[in-house]
């Protein structure tokens, strides 16, 4: 069985589930999902600049209103449970956890502990972070020792 560590920042859509579960054809895939609460990610200013670059001015104006810290934990836990259920419904094995501290340290230990074959970072575009190679995928490539695939999440 092929094992993928899947890093996400929002609940998986049905398109996301179909995309990640069919990447390896008919091979059975097991997922370890790491859910990063949005409020704990990059600086609010960087997210706002990304929103402006995408033409999402309303989102840019609301960036400072998102829950942070413990307030972000409950929505992240719900998003994780939704995503795990969707992956299981698609026929994959799936376990996961909400990232509480250093995402790349946790990612590295999970990859080692489960003997992962790859890491999939499923995210919205973060142009500023990507330009400076500060996004998860760019940083993970230097730490985990397995292939890192960056995919863009679908929106509903």
BAFI-3210 file (N, C-alpha, C; in Angstrom, 3 decimals, decimal comma, padded with zeros to 6 digits):
// residues 156
n [1|2|3|4|5|6|7|8|9|10|11|12|13|14|15|16|17|18|19|20|21|22|23|24|25|26|27|28|29|30|31|32|33|34|35|36|37|38|39|40|41|42|43|44|45|46|47|48|49|50|51|52|53|54|55|56|57|58|59|60|61|62|63|64|65|66|67|68|69|70|71|72|73|74|75|76|77|78|79|80|81|82|83|84|85|86|87|88|89|90|91|92|93|94|95|96|97|98|99|100|101|102|103|104|105|106|107|108|109|110|111|112|113|114|115|116|117|118|119|120|121|122|123|124|125|126|127|128|129|130|131|132|133|134|135|136|137|138|139|140|141|142|143|144|145|146|147|148|149|150|151|152|153|154|155|156]
n.u [000,839|000,468|001,632|000,619|001,333|-000,784|-001,030|-003,181|-005,234|-007,821|-011,170|-011,438|-012,723|-015,146|-014,018|-011,290|-010,859|-011,347|-009,270|-006,828|-007,104|-006,974|-004,525|-002,559|-003,472|-004,938|-003,796|-003,910|-004,232|-003,063|-003,759|-002,263|-003,411|-002,624|-003,834|-003,662|-004,490|-006,013|-005,743|-003,307|-001,382|000,645|001,701|-000,775|-000,729|000,665|-001,180|-003,302|-002,196|-001,917|-004,637|-005,459|-003,916|-005,212|-007,548|-009,500|-010,842|-012,685|-012,060|-009,469|-009,935|-011,086|-009,140|-007,864|-009,829|-010,080|-010,258|-007,798|-005,146|-006,348|-009,023|-009,121|-008,852|-011,173|-012,756|-010,795|-010,500|-013,051|-012,972|-010,923|-012,075|-014,216|-012,768|-011,300|-013,421|-014,442|-012,293|-012,193|-014,737|-014,272|-012,847|-010,284|-007,742|-007,533|-006,109|-005,506|-004,464|-004,723|-002,507|-000,519|001,757|004,757|004,556|006,293|008,167|006,519|005,547|007,912|008,498|006,197|006,354|008,636|007,852|005,615|006,639|006,249|005,554|005,335|004,709|001,898|001,007|-001,758|-003,197|-004,370|-003,422|-000,505|000,955|002,975|004,426|005,207|006,814|009,031|009,833|008,832|006,652|004,769|005,316|007,746|009,512|009,249|010,387|013,072|013,358|012,041|012,768|011,372|009,467|007,779|004,713|002,990|-000,244|-003,088|-005,893|-009,361|-012,241|-015,482]
n.v [-001,177|002,221|005,076|008,264|011,444|013,969|017,332|019,830|022,839|023,507|022,085|019,092|019,140|017,423|017,198|017,511|015,182|013,190|013,812|013,415|010,743|009,358|009,747|007,783|005,871|002,685|001,789|001,089|003,584|004,961|007,480|009,988|012,638|015,979|018,697|022,078|024,732|027,634|030,186|029,945|030,065|031,663|035,085|037,620|039,821|038,814|036,894|038,575|040,043|037,958|037,432|039,826|039,661|037,557|038,741|038,789|040,800|041,154|039,005|039,724|041,956|040,764|039,264|039,710|038,960|036,288|033,354|032,667|030,701|028,811|029,293|028,716|026,047|024,314|024,678|023,685|021,044|020,055|020,355|018,575|016,104|015,943|015,762|013,365|011,522|011,794|010,859|008,196|007,340|007,301|005,031|004,853|004,357|006,396|008,557|011,158|014,419|017,559|020,185|021,531|022,974|023,317|022,913|021,755|020,319|018,396|017,196|016,045|014,133|012,522|011,519|009,929|008,175|006,740|005,738|007,045|007,397|009,657|013,223|015,234|018,455|020,214|023,052|026,464|028,948|030,713|033,273|035,178|033,845|031,600|032,790|033,586|031,142|030,199|028,742|025,830|023,516|024,107|024,451|021,958|020,202|020,297|018,990|016,471|014,141|012,574|012,506|015,604|016,823|019,515|020,662|022,471|023,358|022,715|024,854|025,199]
n.w [000,000|-000,760|000,914|001,775|003,089|003,796|003,684|004,698|004,628|004,748|004,699|002,747|-000,533|-002,608|-005,121|-004,492|-002,987|-004,897|-006,639|-005,107|-004,371|-006,707|-007,828|-008,058|-009,773|-009,796|-007,492|-004,039|-001,545|001,443|003,784|005,814|007,388|007,899|009,421|009,187|011,162|009,895|011,097|012,324|010,431|007,979|008,207|008,619|006,888|004,624|003,748|003,105|000,988|-000,871|-001,275|-002,510|-004,834|-006,049|-006,676|-004,779|-002,994|-000,915|000,760|001,480|003,055|005,258|006,495|009,033|010,780|011,274|013,363|015,867|017,359|020,072|019,436|016,764|016,710|017,036|014,586|012,851|013,715|013,107|010,309|009,741|010,556|008,760|006,353|006,718|006,848|004,262|002,694|003,580|002,774|000,094|-000,151|000,868|003,377|006,247|008,583|011,004|012,238|013,977|013,418|015,880|016,644|015,307|012,023|010,055|011,521|012,719|010,370|009,328|011,331|011,196|008,554|008,796|010,904|009,852|007,551|005,090|001,589|000,088|000,208|000,099|-000,480|-000,164|-001,044|-001,069|-003,512|-002,542|-003,240|-002,460|-000,435|-001,942|-003,914|-002,429|-001,603|000,838|001,386|002,465|000,864|-000,485|001,689|002,913|001,093|001,600|003,969|004,432|002,972|001,151|-001,939|-002,595|-003,366|-004,686|-004,723|-005,886|-004,010|-004,528|-004,830|-003,380]
ca.u [000,000|001,171|001,274|000,800|001,019|-001,536|-001,124|-004,284|-005,547|-009,275|-011,761|-011,347|-013,942|-015,268|-013,015|-009,989|-010,809|-011,180|-007,943|-005,742|-007,275|-006,740|-003,188|-001,724|-004,246|-005,707|-003,073|-004,537|-003,462|-003,364|-003,446|-002,125|-003,780|-002,220|-004,667|-003,073|-005,500|-005,725|-005,301|-001,942|-000,466|001,505|001,334|-002,026|-000,418|000,972|-002,433|-004,078|-001,576|-002,329|-006,041|-005,509|-003,366|-006,220|-008,738|-010,483|-010,704|-013,476|-011,271|-008,330|-010,426|-011,476|-008,035|-007,591|-010,972|-010,097|-009,870|-006,396|-004,839|-007,358|-010,278|-009,023|-008,745|-012,436|-013,041|-009,787|-010,851|-014,224|-012,511|-010,156|-012,996|-014,914|-011,828|-011,028|-014,617|-014,525|-011,270|-012,632|-015,874|-013,715|-012,183|-008,904|-007,503|-007,168|-006,008|-004,954|-004,434|-004,569|-001,153|-000,607|002,932|005,627|004,073|007,327|008,742|005,550|005,556|009,120|008,378|005,145|006,909|009,540|007,121|004,723|007,328|005,498|006,151|005,288|003,948|001,073|000,588|-002,959|-003,347|-004,719|-002,197|000,060|001,950|004,104|005,220|005,804|007,868|010,199|010,039|008,516|005,434|004,997|005,925|009,151|010,290|009,209|011,296|014,416|013,354|011,359|013,446|010,511|008,926|006,737|003,874|002,133|-001,468|-003,981|-007,196|-010,558|-013,204|-016,864]
ca.v [000,000|003,482|005,954|009,692|012,407|015,025|018,562|020,651|024,020|023,638|020,767|018,602|019,100|016,142|017,227|017,266|013,764|012,415|014,112|012,772|009,286|008,758|010,117|006,606|004,878|001,722|001,402|001,485|004,633|005,269|008,889|010,604|014,021|016,999|019,884|023,287|025,775|028,831|031,295|029,733|030,048|032,808|036,421|038,138|040,698|037,988|036,304|039,650|040,319|036,859|037,639|040,922|039,140|036,672|039,528|038,533|041,949|040,927|038,110|040,491|042,832|039,969|038,421|039,876|038,527|034,840|032,904|032,301|029,897|027,836|029,561|028,106|024,588|023,616|024,581|022,819|019,667|019,703|020,216|017,331|014,968|015,925|015,305|011,946|010,773|011,827|009,947|006,830|007,049|007,045|003,732|004,946|004,425|007,773|009,018|012,502|015,250|018,997|020,642|022,493|023,826|023,498|021,964|021,008|019,338|017,306|016,522|015,228|012,973|011,640|010,839|008,887|007,191|005,888|005,277|007,623|007,378|011,006|014,256|016,062|019,709|020,655|024,393|027,550|029,655|031,706|033,785|035,830|032,787|030,775|033,556|033,559|029,740|030,068|027,946|024,505|022,564|024,466|024,162|020,511|019,509|020,289|018,362|015,194|013,001|011,883|013,493|016,517|017,271|020,633|020,738|023,541|022,878|023,186|025,607|024,831]
ca.w [000,000|-000,892|002,026|001,521|004,132|003,123|004,476|004,215|005,431|004,763|004,449|001,379|-001,339|-003,310|-006,199|-003,865|-002,617|-006,130|-007,166|-004,359|-004,296|-008,024|-008,320|-008,294|-010,508|-009,005|-006,284|-002,775|-000,885|002,836|004,032|007,122|007,106|008,864|009,218|009,760|011,348|009,091|011,942|012,778|009,309|007,694|008,625|008,072|005,759|003,460|003,253|002,485|-000,318|-001,738|-001,630|-003,474|-006,085|-006,640|-006,951|-003,726|-002,106|000,298|001,615|001,998|004,114|006,419|006,966|010,453|011,572|011,441|014,702|016,039|018,529|020,502|018,731|015,442|016,879|016,807|013,145|012,223|014,071|012,298|008,927|009,681|010,623|007,464|005,331|006,957|006,448|002,797|002,166|003,888|001,896|-001,239|-000,125|001,363|004,814|006,577|009,960|010,940|013,425|013,794|013,725|016,964|016,780|014,153|011,026|009,339|012,451|012,798|009,075|009,248|012,219|010,669|007,378|009,304|011,716|009,054|006,348|003,973|000,257|-000,477|000,898|-000,780|000,139|-000,879|-000,490|-001,975|-003,891|-001,630|-004,168|-001,809|000,186|-002,991|-004,558|-001,552|-001,213|002,257|001,499|003,049|-000,063|-000,704|002,900|003,183|000,165|002,185|005,287|004,667|002,377|000,186|-002,887|-002,112|-004,470|-004,309|-005,517|-005,465|-003,558|-005,241|-004,015|-003,672]
c.u [000,884|000,711|001,624|000,485|000,423|-001,669|-002,207|-004,505|-007,033|-009,869|-011,632|-012,715|-014,023|-014,272|-011,609|-009,821|-010,596|-009,767|-006,852|-005,885|-007,038|-005,362|-002,352|-002,509|-005,047|-005,009|-003,783|-003,633|-003,989|-002,912|-003,271|-002,322|-003,331|-002,972|-004,056|-004,166|-005,094|-005,202|-003,864|-000,934|000,309|000,904|000,075|-001,769|-000,113|-000,284|-003,271|-003,511|-001,938|-003,769|-006,181|-004,997|-004,359|-007,506|-009,840|-010,374|-011,506|-012,724|-010,111|-008,766|-010,768|-010,330|-007,785|-008,689|-010,984|-009,675|-008,408|-006,251|-005,917|-008,686|-010,284|-009,041|-010,040|-012,798|-012,046|-010,093|-012,053|-013,837|-011,732|-011,092|-013,789|-014,014|-011,504|-012,203|-014,738|-013,503|-011,666|-013,799|-015,417|-012,917|-010,747|-008,867|-007,059|-007,194|-005,445|-004,980|-004,310|-003,157|-001,255|000,592|003,668|005,268|005,172|008,047|007,820|005,540|006,741|008,999|007,299|005,660|007,800|008,773|006,273|005,400|006,639|006,289|006,215|004,561|003,170|000,661|-000,550|-003,378|-003,923|-003,419|-001,793|001,252|003,170|005,011|005,916|006,967|009,160|010,515|009,844|007,220|005,780|005,744|007,410|010,011|010,340|010,193|012,711|014,486|012,936|011,998|012,589|009,994|007,797|006,012|002,984|000,968|-002,315|-005,361|-008,299|-011,429|-014,598|-017,675]
c.v [001,239|004,411|007,398|010,481|013,605|016,212|019,434|021,838|024,308|022,269|020,374|018,681|017,728|016,070|016,950|015,781|012,911|012,591|013,331|011,252|008,605|009,078|008,900|005,484|003,990|001,300|001,939|002,483|004,827|006,711|009,172|012,089|014,921|018,275|021,066|024,334|027,059|029,977|031,165|029,767|031,343|034,109|036,914|039,008|039,888|037,361|037,370|040,002|039,219|037,035|038,741|040,439|038,247|037,431|039,339|039,618|041,782|040,040|038,867|041,371|042,059|039,158|038,543|039,361|037,031|034,446|032,478|031,412|028,876|028,044|028,934|026,580|023,847|023,558|023,671|021,354|019,186|019,494|018,915|016,129|014,823|015,325|013,826|011,087|010,709|010,883|008,491|006,419|006,746|005,748|003,741|004,831|005,850|007,992|010,429|013,205|016,708|019,363|021,723|023,431|023,989|022,484|021,146|020,011|018,140|016,509|015,583|013,984|012,008|010,860|009,683|007,787|006,239|005,332|005,768|007,569|008,761|011,929|015,012|017,287|020,236|021,990|025,339|028,228|030,685|032,326|034,400|034,778|031,926|031,493|033,506|032,155|029,534|029,274|026,554|023,576|022,861|024,127|022,661|019,756|019,392|019,514|016,902|013,973|012,130|012,931|014,315|017,070|018,400|020,687|021,888|022,974|023,466|023,994|025,153|026,058]
c.w [000,000|000,230|001,694|002,783|003,406|004,055|003,857|005,138|005,458|004,451|002,979|000,701|-002,003|-004,468|-005,662|-003,553|-003,858|-006,687|-006,435|-004,305|-005,628|-008,597|-008,723|-008,955|-009,572|-007,720|-005,039|-002,056|000,531|003,086|005,515|006,862|008,254|008,517|009,949|009,932|010,629|009,933|012,395|011,638|009,198|008,191|007,901|006,849|004,498|002,876|002,558|001,109|-001,312|-002,197|-002,676|-004,833|-006,814|-006,982|-005,928|-002,662|-000,820|001,278|002,249|003,167|005,383|007,017|008,458|011,357|011,845|012,849|014,736|017,260|018,828|019,786|017,337|015,523|016,548|015,322|012,418|012,500|013,259|010,836|008,748|009,665|009,321|006,386|005,482|006,513|004,931|002,159|002,407|002,999|000,474|-001,285|000,355|002,878|005,119|008,080|009,893|012,262|013,033|014,220|014,792|017,035|015,465|013,069|010,348|010,235|012,577|011,499|008,959|010,118|011,725|009,462|007,813|010,023|010,889|007,807|005,089|002,673|-000,371|000,488|-000,173|000,024|-000,726|-000,284|-001,533|-002,387|-002,842|-002,364|-003,502|-001,177|-000,863|-003,668|-003,751|-001,041|000,282|002,465|002,011|002,115|-000,275|000,500|003,185|002,306|000,729|003,486|005,313|004,012|001,470|-000,792|-002,260|-003,334|-003,974|-005,279|-005,002|-005,165|-004,414|-004,278|-004,381|-003,919]
res [x|x|x|x|x|x|x|x|x|x|x|x|x|x|x|x|x|x|x|x|x|x|x|x|x|x|x|x|x|x|x|x|x|x|x|x|x|x|x|x|x|x|x|x|x|x|x|x|x|x|x|x|x|x|x|x|x|x|x|x|x|x|x|x|x|x|x|x|x|x|x|x|x|x|x|x|x|x|x|x|x|x|x|x|x|x|x|x|x|x|x|x|x|x|x|x|x|x|x|x|x|x|x|x|x|x|x|x|x|x|x|x|x|x|x|x|x|x|x|x|x|x|x|x|x|x|x|x|x|x|x|x|x|x|x|x|x|x|x|x|x|x|x|x|x|x|x|x|x|x|x|x|x|x|x|x]
***
